Amino acid sequence: MQEGENFMNPVLLRKKLQQFLLEDIGSHDVTSEAIFTATETGTAIFYAKEAGVLAGTDIIQMTYELIDPTVEVKLFKTDRQYIEPSEKIAMVSGPIRAILMGERVVLNLLQRMSGIATTTKQAVINLKSHQTKLCDTRKTTPGLRIFEKYAVTCGGGFNHRNGLYDGVMIKDNHIAASGSITKAIQKVRNQLGPMVKIEVEIETVEQVLEAVEAKCDIIMLDNRTPSEIKTLLQYIPDAILTEASGGITMENLADYGRTGVDYISLGFLTHSTSALDISLYIEE
C-alpha cells in the first residue's frame, strides 16, 4: 500500500493534459475566436458551488502554461483543504481566449478529483478507526487513474497497487489455473525477487492456512462478513498484513473496521463517486 503524498510525475501529468486539451480544443476554439480578439484580456475565478475536499489545484497552473504561458494563475486554496460554497479556489488573468479554452478541462478534472477526495474523507470518518486504513482499487476510469488515485490520498486514503506491474495479487482465477495457492506463490517466488510483495485473495479457513504456510505477505479476505473476518484473522500471524474487500459500503464500514484488519479496499471511491460542483466565471 502506498501513501501517495506527492502529486503524479510532472512529465506524465503534462502529457496527459496535452492529450485532454487536444481532445477538447482540436484545431481551435471557434466560438471564442469569433467573439474575442487575441489581445482582449480578462480575469476569471474558479469557485466552489458545493462543500467538499479540494484536489487537483496543480492542474490549473499547468493547463494554462500549456495553452498560453502569459496567463497568470493565483491559488487561494490548496489540495486537501475543505472548501465551502462560494469560496474562491483560484484566479486566472490573461487573454480571454486562453482562459476559456482551458476552462472545461480544468473543471472536469477538478470536479472529478474533488468528488473522489470528498467521498474518501467521508469514508475515513465513517470508518471510525485509527488502526485500519482505507485504500483504493484498480476500478478507476481508463486514462484518469493517476488523477483519481491522487485524489484518494487528498481525502485521507491510501493507494493500493497502481497497476498489474507494481504488485502481485493472486486471485481466484490465478489459483484455479495454477492448481493451488502454494503452487501459485512458488511460481512467483521463482520468478521475482524479495522486493515484490505477494498478496493472496482467500475466502475460507483452508485457504488462509495454505496462504500462511506458503509465506505470502498480504492476505485479502474477499467478500466475507465482519464476523467471518474475525474468525479468519485468528489464523493469520501478525507478520502478514490483512485486507478486507467486497460488499463494503459507507453504512457498514465501521463494522469492518472493528474486525481489526489492516486495510479496507473500496472500489466505490473511484468508480461510483459524484463530481463536486465547481464553476468558473469571468469578472466583468
C-alpha positions as CSV (number, residue, x, y, z in Angstrom):
1,M,0.0,0.0,0.0
2,Q,1.3,3.5,-0.9
3,E,0.7,6.8,0.7
4,G,1.0,8.9,-2.4
5,E,1.9,12.1,-0.6
6,N,3.1,13.9,-3.7
7,F,1.3,14.6,-7.0
8,M,2.0,12.4,-10.0
9,N,5.1,12.7,-12.1
10,P,5.0,16.2,-13.8
11,V,6.2,14.8,-17.1
12,L,3.3,12.3,-17.2
13,L,0.9,15.0,-15.9
14,R,1.9,17.3,-18.7
15,K,1.5,14.6,-21.3
16,K,-2.0,13.7,-20.0
17,L,-3.1,17.3,-20.0
18,Q,-1.9,17.8,-23.6
19,Q,-4.0,14.8,-24.7
20,F,-7.1,16.2,-22.9
21,L,-6.6,19.7,-24.4
22,L,-6.2,18.2,-27.9
23,E,-9.4,16.2,-27.4
24,D,-11.4,19.3,-26.4
25,I,-9.9,22.1,-28.4
26,G,-8.9,20.2,-31.6
27,S,-7.5,22.7,-34.1
28,H,-9.1,25.8,-32.4
29,D,-11.9,27.2,-30.3
30,V,-14.3,28.5,-33.0
31,T,-16.6,30.3,-30.5
32,S,-14.0,32.3,-28.5
33,E,-12.0,33.2,-31.7
34,A,-15.2,34.5,-33.3
35,I,-16.1,36.7,-30.3
36,F,-12.7,37.9,-28.9
37,T,-9.6,39.2,-30.4
38,A,-6.2,37.7,-29.5
39,T,-5.4,40.8,-27.4
40,E,-8.5,41.0,-25.3
41,T,-7.8,40.2,-21.7
42,G,-9.8,39.5,-18.6
43,T,-9.9,37.8,-15.2
44,A,-11.8,34.7,-14.2
45,I,-12.5,33.0,-10.8
46,F,-12.7,29.2,-10.1
47,Y,-15.1,28.8,-7.2
48,A,-16.9,26.2,-5.2
49,K,-20.6,25.7,-5.6
50,E,-20.6,22.8,-3.1
51,A,-18.8,21.9,0.1
52,G,-16.1,19.3,-0.1
53,V,-12.4,18.4,-0.1
54,L,-10.3,20.0,-2.8
55,A,-8.0,18.0,-5.1
56,G,-6.1,18.9,-8.3
57,T,-5.1,22.5,-7.9
58,D,-1.7,22.0,-9.7
59,I,-3.8,21.2,-12.8
60,I,-4.9,24.8,-13.1
61,Q,-1.4,26.2,-13.4
62,M,-0.1,23.5,-15.7
63,T,-3.1,23.6,-18.1
64,Y,-2.8,27.3,-18.7
65,E,1.0,27.1,-19.1
66,L,0.3,24.7,-22.0
67,I,-2.3,26.9,-23.6
68,D,-0.7,30.3,-23.1
69,P,2.2,31.0,-20.7
70,T,1.1,34.6,-20.3
71,V,-1.9,33.6,-18.3
72,E,-1.3,34.3,-14.6
73,V,-2.7,31.9,-12.0
74,K,-3.2,32.7,-8.3
75,L,-4.3,30.0,-6.0
76,F,-6.4,30.8,-2.9
77,K,-6.8,27.1,-1.8
78,T,-4.6,24.1,-1.8
79,D,-5.2,20.3,-2.1
80,R,-6.7,18.6,0.9
81,Q,-8.4,21.8,2.1
82,Y,-12.1,21.7,2.9
83,I,-14.0,24.3,0.8
84,E,-17.4,25.8,1.3
85,P,-19.9,27.0,-1.3
86,S,-18.9,30.4,-2.9
87,E,-15.3,30.2,-1.7
88,K,-12.7,31.2,-4.3
89,I,-10.3,28.4,-5.4
90,A,-8.1,30.3,-7.9
91,M,-8.0,33.4,-10.1
92,V,-6.7,33.4,-13.7
93,S,-5.8,36.5,-15.6
94,G,-4.8,36.9,-19.3
95,P,-6.2,36.5,-22.8
96,I,-9.9,35.7,-22.6
97,R,-9.5,33.1,-25.5
98,A,-6.9,31.2,-23.5
99,I,-8.9,31.3,-20.2
100,L,-12.0,29.9,-22.0
101,M,-10.1,27.2,-23.9
102,G,-8.7,25.7,-20.6
103,E,-12.0,26.1,-18.6
104,R,-13.6,22.7,-19.4
105,V,-10.5,20.5,-19.0
106,V,-9.6,22.1,-15.7
107,L,-13.2,21.9,-14.3
108,N,-13.7,18.3,-15.4
109,L,-10.6,17.2,-13.6
110,L,-11.1,19.4,-10.5
111,Q,-14.7,18.3,-10.1
112,R,-13.9,14.6,-10.6
113,M,-10.9,14.6,-8.3
114,S,-12.5,16.8,-5.6
115,G,-15.6,14.5,-5.6
116,I,-13.3,11.5,-5.0
117,A,-11.4,13.3,-2.2
118,T,-14.7,14.2,-0.6
119,T,-16.1,10.7,-0.7
120,T,-12.8,9.3,0.7
121,K,-12.8,11.8,3.6
122,Q,-16.4,10.8,4.4
123,A,-15.4,7.1,4.3
124,V,-12.5,7.8,6.7
125,I,-14.9,9.5,9.0
126,N,-17.4,6.6,8.8
127,L,-14.7,4.0,9.4
128,K,-14.0,5.4,12.9
129,S,-10.7,3.6,13.3
130,H,-7.1,4.8,13.9
131,Q,-5.7,1.3,13.1
132,T,-7.4,0.3,9.9
133,K,-6.6,2.3,6.7
134,L,-8.7,2.8,3.6
135,C,-7.3,2.3,0.2
136,D,-8.5,2.4,-3.4
137,T,-8.5,-0.3,-6.1
138,R,-7.8,-0.6,-9.9
139,K,-11.5,0.2,-10.6
140,T,-10.6,3.6,-12.0
141,T,-11.6,5.5,-15.2
142,P,-9.3,4.5,-18.0
143,G,-6.9,7.3,-18.6
144,L,-7.6,9.0,-15.3
145,R,-6.0,6.6,-12.9
146,I,-3.2,8.8,-11.8
147,F,-5.6,11.7,-11.1
148,E,-8.1,9.5,-9.3
149,K,-5.6,7.7,-7.1
150,Y,-4.0,11.0,-6.1
151,A,-7.4,12.3,-5.2
152,V,-7.9,9.4,-2.8
153,T,-4.8,10.5,-0.9
154,C,-6.2,14.0,-0.7
155,G,-9.2,12.6,1.2
156,G,-7.0,10.7,3.7
157,G,-6.9,7.3,1.9
158,F,-4.1,5.2,0.7
159,N,-3.2,3.8,-2.7
160,H,-3.3,0.1,-3.5
161,R,-1.2,-1.1,-6.4
162,N,-1.2,1.3,-9.3
163,G,-1.5,-1.5,-11.9
164,L,-0.6,-5.0,-12.7
165,Y,3.0,-4.0,-12.9
166,D,3.8,-3.0,-9.4
167,G,2.5,-5.7,-7.1
168,V,1.5,-9.4,-7.1
169,M,-2.1,-10.2,-6.3
170,I,-3.0,-13.9,-6.7
171,K,-6.8,-14.0,-7.2
172,D,-9.2,-17.0,-7.6
173,N,-8.6,-17.4,-11.3
174,H,-4.8,-17.5,-10.8
175,I,-5.3,-20.2,-8.1
176,A,-7.7,-22.2,-10.2
177,A,-5.4,-22.1,-13.3
178,S,-2.2,-22.9,-11.4
179,G,-3.6,-25.7,-9.3
180,S,-3.3,-24.2,-5.7
181,I,-2.3,-21.2,-3.7
182,T,1.0,-22.9,-2.8
183,K,1.9,-23.6,-6.5
184,A,1.0,-20.0,-7.5
185,I,3.1,-18.5,-4.7
186,Q,6.0,-20.8,-5.5
187,K,5.9,-19.8,-9.2
188,V,6.0,-16.1,-8.3
189,R,8.9,-16.7,-5.8
190,N,10.9,-18.5,-8.6
191,Q,10.4,-15.6,-11.0
192,L,10.6,-12.4,-8.8
193,G,13.0,-11.1,-6.1
194,P,12.3,-10.3,-2.5
195,M,11.3,-6.7,-3.1
196,V,7.9,-7.6,-4.6
197,K,5.1,-8.2,-2.1
198,I,2.7,-11.1,-2.7
199,E,-1.0,-10.8,-1.9
200,V,-3.4,-13.7,-2.0
201,E,-7.2,-13.4,-2.2
202,I,-8.9,-16.0,0.0
203,E,-12.4,-16.9,1.2
204,T,-12.0,-20.0,3.5
205,V,-10.1,-21.1,6.6
206,E,-8.4,-23.8,4.5
207,Q,-7.2,-21.1,2.0
208,V,-5.9,-18.9,4.9
209,L,-3.9,-21.8,6.3
210,E,-2.4,-22.6,3.0
211,A,-1.5,-19.0,2.3
212,V,0.1,-18.6,5.7
213,E,2.1,-21.8,5.2
214,A,3.2,-20.6,1.8
215,K,4.5,-17.4,3.4
216,C,2.6,-14.8,1.5
217,D,3.0,-11.1,2.6
218,I,-0.7,-9.9,2.5
219,I,-4.0,-11.8,2.7
220,M,-7.1,-10.3,1.2
221,L,-10.3,-11.5,2.9
222,D,-12.7,-11.3,0.0
223,N,-16.5,-10.9,0.3
224,R,-16.5,-12.0,3.9
225,T,-18.8,-10.6,6.6
226,P,-17.3,-8.9,9.6
227,S,-18.0,-11.9,11.8
228,E,-16.3,-14.2,9.3
229,I,-13.3,-11.9,9.1
230,K,-12.9,-12.0,12.8
231,T,-12.8,-15.8,12.7
232,L,-10.3,-15.9,9.8
233,L,-8.0,-13.4,11.5
234,Q,-7.3,-15.9,14.3
235,Y,-5.3,-18.0,11.9
236,I,-3.2,-15.2,10.4
237,P,0.0,-14.2,12.2
238,D,0.8,-10.5,12.9
239,A,3.6,-10.6,10.4
240,I,1.2,-10.9,7.5
241,L,-0.9,-7.8,6.6
242,T,-4.6,-8.2,6.1
243,E,-7.1,-6.6,3.8
244,A,-10.9,-6.7,3.6
245,S,-12.7,-6.2,0.3
246,G,-16.1,-6.8,-1.3
247,G,-19.5,-5.9,-0.1
248,I,-18.3,-3.0,2.0
249,T,-20.4,0.2,2.0
250,M,-20.4,3.6,3.8
251,E,-23.1,2.2,6.1
252,N,-21.1,-0.9,7.3
253,L,-17.6,0.5,7.1
254,A,-17.4,0.8,10.9
255,D,-18.3,-2.8,11.4
256,Y,-15.5,-3.9,9.1
257,G,-13.1,-1.5,10.9
258,R,-13.8,-3.1,14.2
259,T,-12.6,-6.5,12.9
260,G,-9.0,-5.4,13.2
261,V,-7.9,-5.8,9.6
262,D,-5.0,-3.6,8.5
263,Y,-6.6,-2.3,5.3
264,I,-10.1,-2.0,3.7
265,S,-10.1,-1.5,-0.1
266,L,-13.1,0.3,-1.6
267,G,-13.8,0.3,-5.3
268,F,-16.6,2.9,-5.0
269,L,-14.1,5.6,-4.0
270,T,-13.3,6.0,-7.7
271,H,-15.9,4.1,-9.7
272,S,-19.1,5.5,-8.2
273,T,-18.3,9.0,-6.9
274,S,-20.2,12.1,-7.9
275,A,-18.3,15.1,-9.1
276,L,-18.0,18.1,-6.7
277,D,-19.7,21.2,-8.1
278,I,-17.1,23.7,-9.1
279,S,-17.5,26.5,-11.6
280,L,-15.7,29.5,-13.3
281,Y,-17.0,33.0,-14.1
282,I,-15.4,35.8,-16.0
283,E,-15.3,39.0,-13.9
284,E,-16.9,42.0,-15.8
